[in-house]
Amino acid sequence: MPGLDREAMQAAMSRIQKLSDDNWWALHASCTLMEAQAWVGPSGNHFGDTVHRSQQELRAMLATAVTLARDELTRAK
C-alpha cells in the first residue's frame, strides 16, 4: 500500500479484516450439506469436491490478504 499514511493503512487493514470475517464462512453451509450427503452420485461427489476445494482456496486468499495487510501496516510503524 505505497503512498498511504498510517491512518489510511489502518483503515484499509480494518476493511480487509472485515471482508475476511464476513466471507470466511461463505461456503460453509454448502460444504456441510455435501458432507451430510445432500447430493449423491458422481455429480454430487464432483460438486462436493469442488465446493470444498473452493472453500479452501477462498480461505487461503482471505488469510493471505489479511497477512499481507498486517505486514504492510507493521512495516509502516
Steps between C-alpha positions, in 0.01 A plus 500: 500500500764750395428865553237455770538667836474293817136590561399403145695175530323419828163569336592276205611226739171525686301475176702197387449329837126573490469358147688192613279459807184551295597247233692234696187284539352571154523138382464330837129417464552341159794296629299386801210394280731306272658325799146400605448340158254764379589410142636156418635324195777604265365853448453546872849374572645734238308797639599410855867483404473829312325688781748373760794598279342841440456550874868419559607737223276779627628465855861492379447819299330674792775396741766619256330837454478554876860392553631726223305796633620440858859465381476824304351678799776366725770618260345848503552542875 
